[in-house]
């Protein structure tokens, strides 16, 4: 469960959503590429074609939107970072 400090709203996260956020949080200010995230979060082998990351990100942004934080995950050209 993730709790938004300002609003007190709670958000239920799946294990992969939580690990995705933790992985981004562990690299403050850094852009992590898609390959790195697929290996770190989903334990996928290099070169696997999947839309898992994008699907999880879409659902996670929907959950974060409840607290007005959908934009907290910045993405550009296959790279991702948290806006803190």
Backbone atoms as SQL, in Angstrom:
CREATE TABLE atoms (id INTEGER PRIMARY KEY, chain TEXT, resi INTEGER, resn TEXT, atom TEXT, x REAL, y REAL, z REAL);
INSERT INTO atoms VALUES
  (1, 'A', 1, 'UNK', 'N', 0.858, -1.180, 0.000),
  (2, 'A', 1, 'UNK', 'CA', 0.000, 0.000, 0.000),
  (3, 'A', 1, 'UNK', 'C', 0.895, 1.231, 0.000),
  (4, 'A', 2, 'UNK', 'N', 0.526, 2.201, -0.812),
  (5, 'A', 2, 'UNK', 'CA', 1.223, 3.471, -0.903),
  (6, 'A', 2, 'UNK', 'C', 0.292, 4.532, -0.349),
  (7, 'A', 3, 'UNK', 'N', 0.812, 5.398, 0.505),
  (8, 'A', 3, 'UNK', 'CA', -0.038, 6.443, 1.064),
  (9, 'A', 3, 'UNK', 'C', 0.492, 7.806, 0.643),
  (10, 'A', 4, 'UNK', 'N', -0.410, 8.619, 0.083),
  (11, 'A', 4, 'UNK', 'CA', -0.085, 9.982, -0.319),
  (12, 'A', 4, 'UNK', 'C', -0.102, 10.844, 0.939),
  (13, 'A', 5, 'UNK', 'N', 1.003, 11.435, 1.277),
  (14, 'A', 5, 'UNK', 'CA', 1.138, 12.172, 2.530),
  (15, 'A', 5, 'UNK', 'C', 0.185, 13.362, 2.605),
  (16, 'A', 6, 'UNK', 'N', 0.111, 14.151, 1.550),
  (17, 'A', 6, 'UNK', 'CA', -0.701, 15.375, 1.575),
  (18, 'A', 6, 'UNK', 'C', -2.198, 15.091, 1.694),
  (19, 'A', 7, 'UNK', 'N', -2.680, 14.096, 0.974),
  (20, 'A', 7, 'UNK', 'CA', -4.126, 13.847, 0.957),
  (21, 'A', 7, 'UNK', 'C', -4.555, 12.719, 1.894),
  (22, 'A', 8, 'UNK', 'N', -3.621, 11.872, 2.266),
  (23, 'A', 8, 'UNK', 'CA', -3.964, 10.721, 3.088),
  (24, 'A', 8, 'UNK', 'C', -4.539, 9.558, 2.304),
  (25, 'A', 9, 'UNK', 'N', -4.684, 9.719, 0.990),
  (26, 'A', 9, 'UNK', 'CA', -5.216, 8.656, 0.123),
  (27, 'A', 9, 'UNK', 'C', -4.264, 7.453, 0.145),
  (28, 'A', 10, 'UNK', 'N', -4.831, 6.267, 0.133),
  (29, 'A', 10, 'UNK', 'CA', -4.015, 5.066, 0.034),
  (30, 'A', 10, 'UNK', 'C', -4.257, 4.404, -1.319),
  (31, 'A', 11, 'UNK', 'N', -3.203, 3.818, -1.841),
  (32, 'A', 11, 'UNK', 'CA', -3.249, 3.183, -3.148),
  (33, 'A', 11, 'UNK', 'C', -2.692, 1.770, -2.998),
  (34, 'A', 12, 'UNK', 'N', -3.447, 0.797, -3.427),
  (35, 'A', 12, 'UNK', 'CA', -2.972, -0.589, -3.411),
  (36, 'A', 12, 'UNK', 'C', -2.113, -0.827, -4.646),
  (37, 'A', 13, 'UNK', 'N', -0.897, -1.269, -4.417),
  (38, 'A', 13, 'UNK', 'CA', 0.031, -1.558, -5.500),
  (39, 'A', 13, 'UNK', 'C', 0.246, -3.058, -5.621),
  (40, 'A', 14, 'UNK', 'N', 0.441, -3.511, -6.837),
  (41, 'A', 14, 'UNK', 'CA', 0.854, -4.896, -7.038),
  (42, 'A', 14, 'UNK', 'C', 2.339, -4.988, -6.677),
  (43, 'A', 15, 'UNK', 'N', 2.845, -6.194, -6.538),
  (44, 'A', 15, 'UNK', 'CA', 4.264, -6.375, -6.227),
  (45, 'A', 15, 'UNK', 'C', 5.150, -5.748, -7.301),
  (46, 'A', 16, 'UNK', 'N', 4.782, -5.905, -8.558),
  (47, 'A', 16, 'UNK', 'CA', 5.592, -5.363, -9.654),
  (48, 'A', 16, 'UNK', 'C', 5.518, -3.834, -9.696),
  (49, 'A', 17, 'UNK', 'N', 4.366, -3.264, -9.410),
  (50, 'A', 17, 'UNK', 'CA', 4.251, -1.799, -9.354),
  (51, 'A', 17, 'UNK', 'C', 5.132, -1.250, -8.239),
  (52, 'A', 18, 'UNK', 'N', 5.114, -1.918, -7.096),
  (53, 'A', 18, 'UNK', 'CA', 5.938, -1.490, -5.969),
  (54, 'A', 18, 'UNK', 'C', 7.419, -1.594, -6.325),
  (55, 'A', 19, 'UNK', 'N', 7.817, -2.718, -6.926),
  (56, 'A', 19, 'UNK', 'CA', 9.212, -2.905, -7.307),
  (57, 'A', 19, 'UNK', 'C', 9.634, -1.910, -8.389),
  (58, 'A', 20, 'UNK', 'N', 8.744, -1.604, -9.308),
  (59, 'A', 20, 'UNK', 'CA', 9.008, -0.604, -10.351),
  (60, 'A', 20, 'UNK', 'C', 9.303, 0.755, -9.703),
  (61, 'A', 21, 'UNK', 'N', 8.448, 1.181, -8.771),
  (62, 'A', 21, 'UNK', 'CA', 8.667, 2.458, -8.076),
  (63, 'A', 21, 'UNK', 'C', 9.945, 2.430, -7.240),
  (64, 'A', 22, 'UNK', 'N', 10.204, 1.327, -6.561),
  (65, 'A', 22, 'UNK', 'CA', 11.419, 1.219, -5.745),
  (66, 'A', 22, 'UNK', 'C', 12.673, 1.303, -6.608),
  (67, 'A', 23, 'UNK', 'N', 12.626, 0.676, -7.768),
  (68, 'A', 23, 'UNK', 'CA', 13.774, 0.700, -8.672),
  (69, 'A', 23, 'UNK', 'C', 14.040, 2.118, -9.170),
  (70, 'A', 24, 'UNK', 'N', 12.991, 2.835, -9.529),
  (71, 'A', 24, 'UNK', 'CA', 13.161, 4.230, -9.960),
  (72, 'A', 24, 'UNK', 'C', 13.632, 5.105, -8.797),
  (73, 'A', 25, 'UNK', 'N', 13.076, 4.879, -7.624),
  (74, 'A', 25, 'UNK', 'CA', 13.436, 5.663, -6.441),
  (75, 'A', 25, 'UNK', 'C', 14.902, 5.456, -6.049),
  (76, 'A', 26, 'UNK', 'N', 15.425, 4.270, -6.290),
  (77, 'A', 26, 'UNK', 'CA', 16.812, 3.956, -5.950),
  (78, 'A', 26, 'UNK', 'C', 17.819, 4.630, -6.888),
  (79, 'A', 27, 'UNK', 'N', 17.318, 5.272, -7.937),
  (80, 'A', 27, 'UNK', 'CA', 18.186, 5.957, -8.908),
  (81, 'A', 27, 'UNK', 'C', 17.735, 7.415, -9.040),
  (82, 'A', 28, 'UNK', 'N', 17.844, 8.200, -7.962),
  (83, 'A', 28, 'UNK', 'CA', 17.326, 9.578, -7.998),
  (84, 'A', 28, 'UNK', 'C', 17.977, 10.429, -9.087),
  (85, 'A', 29, 'UNK', 'N', 17.125, 11.092, -9.850),
  (86, 'A', 29, 'UNK', 'CA', 17.600, 11.983, -10.903),
  (87, 'A', 29, 'UNK', 'C', 18.122, 11.287, -12.144),
  (88, 'A', 30, 'UNK', 'N', 18.156, 9.975, -12.142),
  (89, 'A', 30, 'UNK', 'CA', 18.673, 9.227, -13.278),
  (90, 'A', 30, 'UNK', 'C', 17.532, 8.703, -14.142),
  (91, 'A', 31, 'UNK', 'N', 17.785, 8.647, -15.426),
  (92, 'A', 31, 'UNK', 'CA', 16.853, 8.023, -16.354),
  (93, 'A', 31, 'UNK', 'C', 17.260, 6.564, -16.480),
  (94, 'A', 32, 'UNK', 'N', 16.324, 5.662, -16.223),
  (95, 'A', 32, 'UNK', 'CA', 16.586, 4.232, -16.396),
  (96, 'A', 32, 'UNK', 'C', 15.950, 3.775, -17.700),
  (97, 'A', 33, 'UNK', 'N', 16.708, 3.032, -18.473),
  (98, 'A', 33, 'UNK', 'CA', 16.174, 2.599, -19.760),
  (99, 'A', 33, 'UNK', 'C', 15.270, 1.372, -19.598),
  (100, 'A', 34, 'UNK', 'N', 14.505, 1.136, -20.622),
  (101, 'A', 34, 'UNK', 'CA', 13.512, 0.061, -20.646),
  (102, 'A', 34, 'UNK', 'C', 14.151, -1.292, -20.353),
  (103, 'A', 35, 'UNK', 'N', 15.294, -1.557, -20.981),
  (104, 'A', 35, 'UNK', 'CA', 15.992, -2.830, -20.797),
  (105, 'A', 35, 'UNK', 'C', 16.359, -3.041, -19.331),
  (106, 'A', 36, 'UNK', 'N', 16.912, -2.031, -18.704),
  (107, 'A', 36, 'UNK', 'CA', 17.299, -2.118, -17.296),
  (108, 'A', 36, 'UNK', 'C', 16.095, -2.430, -16.420),
  (109, 'A', 37, 'UNK', 'N', 14.983, -1.758, -16.675),
  (110, 'A', 37, 'UNK', 'CA', 13.780, -1.983, -15.874),
  (111, 'A', 37, 'UNK', 'C', 13.199, -3.369, -16.104),
  (112, 'A', 38, 'UNK', 'N', 13.174, -3.832, -17.348),
  (113, 'A', 38, 'UNK', 'CA', 12.646, -5.173, -17.625),
  (114, 'A', 38, 'UNK', 'C', 13.468, -6.248, -16.930),
  (115, 'A', 39, 'UNK', 'N', 14.770, -6.065, -16.867),
  (116, 'A', 39, 'UNK', 'CA', 15.628, -7.033, -16.186),
  (117, 'A', 39, 'UNK', 'C', 15.477, -6.908, -14.670),
  (118, 'A', 40, 'UNK', 'N', 15.509, -5.688, -14.149),
  (119, 'A', 40, 'UNK', 'CA', 15.471, -5.457, -12.698),
  (120, 'A', 40, 'UNK', 'C', 14.125, -5.796, -12.070),
  (121, 'A', 41, 'UNK', 'N', 13.049, -5.387, -12.713),
  (122, 'A', 41, 'UNK', 'CA', 11.719, -5.541, -12.128),
  (123, 'A', 41, 'UNK', 'C', 11.073, -6.864, -12.518),
  (124, 'A', 42, 'UNK', 'N', 11.153, -7.208, -13.795),
  (125, 'A', 42, 'UNK', 'CA', 10.440, -8.391, -14.291),
  (126, 'A', 42, 'UNK', 'C', 11.345, -9.591, -14.545),
  (127, 'A', 43, 'UNK', 'N', 12.643, -9.421, -14.373),
  (128, 'A', 43, 'UNK', 'CA', 13.615, -10.497, -14.569),
  (129, 'A', 43, 'UNK', 'C', 13.539, -11.082, -15.985),
  (130, 'A', 44, 'UNK', 'N', 13.290, -10.208, -16.950),
  (131, 'A', 44, 'UNK', 'CA', 13.224, -10.640, -18.344),
  (132, 'A', 44, 'UNK', 'C', 14.635, -10.728, -18.931),
  (133, 'A', 45, 'UNK', 'N', 14.824, -11.641, -19.834),
  (134, 'A', 45, 'UNK', 'CA', 16.098, -11.769, -20.537),
  (135, 'A', 45, 'UNK', 'C', 16.234, -10.635, -21.551),
  (136, 'A', 46, 'UNK', 'N', 17.446, -10.309, -21.876),
  (137, 'A', 46, 'UNK', 'CA', 17.722, -9.270, -22.867),
  (138, 'A', 46, 'UNK', 'C', 17.128, -9.664, -24.214),
  (139, 'A', 47, 'UNK', 'N', 16.498, -8.719, -24.885),
  (140, 'A', 47, 'UNK', 'CA', 15.956, -8.956, -26.214),
  (141, 'A', 47, 'UNK', 'C', 14.533, -9.472, -26.260),
  (142, 'A', 48, 'UNK', 'N', 13.895, -9.662, -25.126),
  (143, 'A', 48, 'UNK', 'CA', 12.515, -10.142, -25.094),
  (144, 'A', 48, 'UNK', 'C', 11.586, -9.012, -25.522),
  (145, 'A', 49, 'UNK', 'N', 10.677, -9.315, -26.440),
  (146, 'A', 49, 'UNK', 'CA', 9.690, -8.336, -26.888),
  (147, 'A', 49, 'UNK', 'C', 8.453, -8.441, -26.004),
  (148, 'A', 50, 'UNK', 'N', 8.111, -7.338, -25.336),
  (149, 'A', 50, 'UNK', 'CA', 6.957, -7.332, -24.439),
  (150, 'A', 50, 'UNK', 'C', 6.475, -5.904, -24.216),
  (151, 'A', 51, 'UNK', 'N', 5.223, -5.791, -23.848),
  (152, 'A', 51, 'UNK', 'CA', 4.657, -4.492, -23.492),
  (153, 'A', 51, 'UNK', 'C', 4.333, -4.438, -21.999),
  (154, 'A', 52, 'UNK', 'N', 4.947, -5.335, -21.244),
  (155, 'A', 52, 'UNK', 'CA', 4.704, -5.422, -19.807),
  (156, 'A', 52, 'UNK', 'C', 4.974, -4.100, -19.110),
  (157, 'A', 53, 'UNK', 'N', 6.115, -3.493, -19.393),
  (158, 'A', 53, 'UNK', 'CA', 6.470, -2.240, -18.732),
  (159, 'A', 53, 'UNK', 'C', 5.422, -1.164, -19.017),
  (160, 'A', 54, 'UNK', 'N', 5.069, -1.000, -20.262),
  (161, 'A', 54, 'UNK', 'CA', 4.106, 0.040, -20.632),
  (162, 'A', 54, 'UNK', 'C', 2.729, -0.224, -20.011),
  (163, 'A', 55, 'UNK', 'N', 2.329, -1.482, -19.961),
  (164, 'A', 55, 'UNK', 'CA', 1.040, -1.838, -19.369),
  (165, 'A', 55, 'UNK', 'C', 1.036, -1.532, -17.874),
  (166, 'A', 56, 'UNK', 'N', 2.092, -1.933, -17.176),
  (167, 'A', 56, 'UNK', 'CA', 2.186, -1.651, -15.744),
  (168, 'A', 56, 'UNK', 'C', 2.253, -0.147, -15.483),
  (169, 'A', 57, 'UNK', 'N', 2.998, 0.571, -16.311),
  (170, 'A', 57, 'UNK', 'CA', 3.107, 2.020, -16.142),
  (171, 'A', 57, 'UNK', 'C', 1.748, 2.689, -16.335),
  (172, 'A', 58, 'UNK', 'N', 1.011, 2.270, -17.322),
  (173, 'A', 58, 'UNK', 'CA', -0.322, 2.820, -17.576),
  (174, 'A', 58, 'UNK', 'C', -1.223, 2.623, -16.354),
  (175, 'A', 59, 'UNK', 'N', -1.246, 1.411, -15.830),
  (176, 'A', 59, 'UNK', 'CA', -2.092, 1.115, -14.666),
  (177, 'A', 59, 'UNK', 'C', -1.612, 1.846, -13.422),
  (178, 'A', 60, 'UNK', 'N', -0.302, 1.946, -13.252),
  (179, 'A', 60, 'UNK', 'CA', 0.249, 2.658, -12.103),
  (180, 'A', 60, 'UNK', 'C', -0.094, 4.141, -12.174),
  (181, 'A', 61, 'UNK', 'N', 0.011, 4.730, -13.357),
  (182, 'A', 61, 'UNK', 'CA', -0.357, 6.146, -13.503),
  (183, 'A', 61, 'UNK', 'C', -1.838, 6.373, -13.201),
  (184, 'A', 62, 'UNK', 'N', -2.686, 5.427, -13.579),
  (185, 'A', 62, 'UNK', 'CA', -4.110, 5.545, -13.239),
  (186, 'A', 62, 'UNK', 'C', -4.296, 5.561, -11.724),
  (187, 'A', 63, 'UNK', 'N', -3.581, 4.719, -11.030),
  (188, 'A', 63, 'UNK', 'CA', -3.677, 4.672, -9.572),
  (189, 'A', 63, 'UNK', 'C', -3.133, 5.958, -8.946),
  (190, 'A', 64, 'UNK', 'N', -2.018, 6.446, -9.454),
  (191, 'A', 64, 'UNK', 'CA', -1.406, 7.669, -8.915),
  (192, 'A', 64, 'UNK', 'C', -2.259, 8.897, -9.200),
  (193, 'A', 65, 'UNK', 'N', -3.058, 8.836, -10.260),
  (194, 'A', 65, 'UNK', 'CA', -3.926, 9.960, -10.621),
  (195, 'A', 65, 'UNK', 'C', -4.963, 10.245, -9.538),
  (196, 'A', 66, 'UNK', 'N', -5.297, 9.252, -8.740),
  (197, 'A', 66, 'UNK', 'CA', -6.238, 9.439, -7.636),
  (198, 'A', 66, 'UNK', 'C', -5.747, 10.553, -6.708),
  (199, 'A', 67, 'UNK', 'N', -4.438, 10.647, -6.554),
  (200, 'A', 67, 'UNK', 'CA', -3.835, 11.667, -5.685),
  (201, 'A', 67, 'UNK', 'C', -3.287, 12.848, -6.486),
  (202, 'A', 68, 'UNK', 'N', -3.564, 12.889, -7.763),
  (203, 'A', 68, 'UNK', 'CA', -3.043, 13.964, -8.604),
  (204, 'A', 68, 'UNK', 'C', -1.564, 13.819, -8.902),
  (205, 'A', 69, 'UNK', 'N', -1.041, 12.598, -8.830),
  (206, 'A', 69, 'UNK', 'CA', 0.390, 12.369, -9.019),
  (207, 'A', 69, 'UNK', 'C', 0.712, 11.519, -10.248),
  (208, 'A', 70, 'UNK', 'N', -0.173, 11.465, -11.217),
  (209, 'A', 70, 'UNK', 'CA', 0.057, 10.640, -12.409),
  (210, 'A', 70, 'UNK', 'C', 1.334, 11.035, -13.141),
  (211, 'A', 71, 'UNK', 'N', 1.744, 12.287, -13.022),
  (212, 'A', 71, 'UNK', 'CA', 2.941, 12.771, -13.701),
  (213, 'A', 71, 'UNK', 'C', 4.228, 12.548, -12.941),
  (214, 'A', 72, 'UNK', 'N', 4.173, 11.819, -11.834),
  (215, 'A', 72, 'UNK', 'CA', 5.380, 11.642, -11.034),
  (216, 'A', 72, 'UNK', 'C', 6.399, 10.720, -11.697),
  (217, 'A', 73, 'UNK', 'N', 5.960, 9.931, -12.677),
  (218, 'A', 73, 'UNK', 'CA', 6.887, 9.092, -13.436),
  (219, 'A', 73, 'UNK', 'C', 7.060, 9.733, -14.807),
  (220, 'A', 74, 'UNK', 'N', 8.267, 10.218, -15.047),
  (221, 'A', 74, 'UNK', 'CA', 8.581, 10.880, -16.309),
  (222, 'A', 74, 'UNK', 'C', 9.126, 9.837, -17.275),
  (223, 'A', 75, 'UNK', 'N', 8.663, 9.870, -18.510),
  (224, 'A', 75, 'UNK', 'CA', 9.173, 8.955, -19.524),
  (225, 'A', 75, 'UNK', 'C', 9.468, 9.717, -20.806),
  (226, 'A', 76, 'UNK', 'N', 10.563, 9.324, -21.442),
  (227, 'A', 76, 'UNK', 'CA', 10.954, 9.923, -22.716),
  (228, 'A', 76, 'UNK', 'C', 11.843, 8.950, -23.468),
  (229, 'A', 77, 'UNK', 'N', 11.433, 8.601, -24.671),
  (230, 'A', 77, 'UNK', 'CA', 12.231, 7.764, -25.569),
  (231, 'A', 77, 'UNK', 'C', 12.709, 6.467, -24.911),
  (232, 'A', 78, 'UNK', 'N', 11.820, 5.787, -24.203),
  (233, 'A', 78, 'UNK', 'CA', 12.174, 4.500, -23.596),
  (234, 'A', 78, 'UNK', 'C', 12.985, 4.587, -22.327),
  (235, 'A', 79, 'UNK', 'N', 13.016, 5.783, -21.728),
  (236, 'A', 79, 'UNK', 'CA', 13.727, 5.986, -20.471),
  (237, 'A', 79, 'UNK', 'C', 12.743, 6.535, -19.448),
  (238, 'A', 80, 'UNK', 'N', 12.988, 6.208, -18.176),
  (239, 'A', 80, 'UNK', 'CA', 12.031, 6.534, -17.117),
  (240, 'A', 80, 'UNK', 'C', 12.763, 7.034, -15.882),
  (241, 'A', 81, 'UNK', 'N', 12.101, 7.968, -15.149),
  (242, 'A', 81, 'UNK', 'CA', 12.629, 8.416, -13.863),
  (243, 'A', 81, 'UNK', 'C', 11.485, 8.973, -13.041),
  (244, 'A', 82, 'UNK', 'N', 11.716, 9.031, -11.735),
  (245, 'A', 82, 'UNK', 'CA', 10.730, 9.633, -10.848),
  (246, 'A', 82, 'UNK', 'C', 10.976, 11.133, -10.761),
  (247, 'A', 83, 'UNK', 'N', 9.913, 11.883, -10.737),
  (248, 'A', 83, 'UNK', 'CA', 10.005, 13.322, -10.487),
  (249, 'A', 83, 'UNK', 'C', 9.751, 13.498, -8.991),
  (250, 'A', 84, 'UNK', 'N', 10.799, 13.800, -8.258),
  (251, 'A', 84, 'UNK', 'CA', 10.665, 13.980, -6.810),
  (252, 'A', 84, 'UNK', 'C', 10.882, 15.423, -6.418);
